[in-house]
Amino acid sequence: MVNLYYFLHNNSIFGKQGYKYSIYLFSILGVTMKKLTVKVFGLLLGVILLVLEINSLWEMYMWNSSTYRKMPDKITIANTGSSHGVFGIDYKDYEENAFNFAMISQSLEYDYELIDYYSDQFSEDSILLIVVSWYALWYDELEEESFESKNTRYFAVLDKEHMRFNENENSYRNKNVPFINVINREVGNVFKEGINAGSVAEEKTLRKIGEERAAAHLKLIISETGEVLPVLENNREAIIKLVELCKRHNIIPVIVTTPYLSEYSDNYPKEVKNVFNRTISEICVNYEIEHWDFSEDERFCNSVNLFSDTDHLNGEGAKLFTGLIMENIQREYSVNI
């Protein structure tokens, strides 16, 4: 700045008088820059505080709009799972003591984290239905493009120690200001309440729907060379950890696979079904628990009127399926639900 003053003094067309005006001008600019810096800093601080406040209000809204605010004080029966658990189990007649922990596209690892976090809410000798879909053993949510947006739903119901995060350039934002992810991409109805009451619209398109849905899931399971990929160890471990957690808290764990239409299940290679059944069977034998497998149950597999698509039950189907589950519980464990 001093060198600039000398330059103006020696080169100004106004000579010394111009130099005096230059000094005056820079003194004004100096004060103005200080005021501008303070204003900019204050504005940035205000924006940061506003974002944090919006994020806090958003998390509160997510909690209030979720089914979690309706959780019973003491749960006697609950289930985990992805969309098959969301739409497949209807506790409408058991609201006082039942709770559905399932969410759309929920992983087995988040099944464990949720039950671990809320384990004190369970009554002694309560029942946990661990809903495991065929593709779930191969599902890696961290690889999904939509993971960060979907992950925001857990901020309202879990602490950060029970959450999963991608370690990338957005790690700080994802952990501390998840509201930003909602701006980037609409999450949708992540806390799905109620049951899909519809049914498959046109039976003539049923086989096509089944092929497309199965193909989407089989991309996770079968390699480009046509080989069945190994089950992801973290998914198998998540089931084991969940079973062990239940045992420690005197909760009775039961693994459940929900019904599918044959138009969906027929598209799965026998080898895939064998790998799934073998993996689940080993866990059940080692921990002396049951697997209630309704995936190809004759009461459902050809009943189009019970499904909203080829692998998700509708309201009528969920009511029937839940009734059968309750009958199994009362018969096998003598638990009054």
Summary of the structure (lengths in Angstrom):
residues: 337
radius of gyration: 28.9
end to end distance: 81.8
largest distance: 104.8
contacts: 1018
relative contact order: 0.13
helix: 58%
strand: 10%
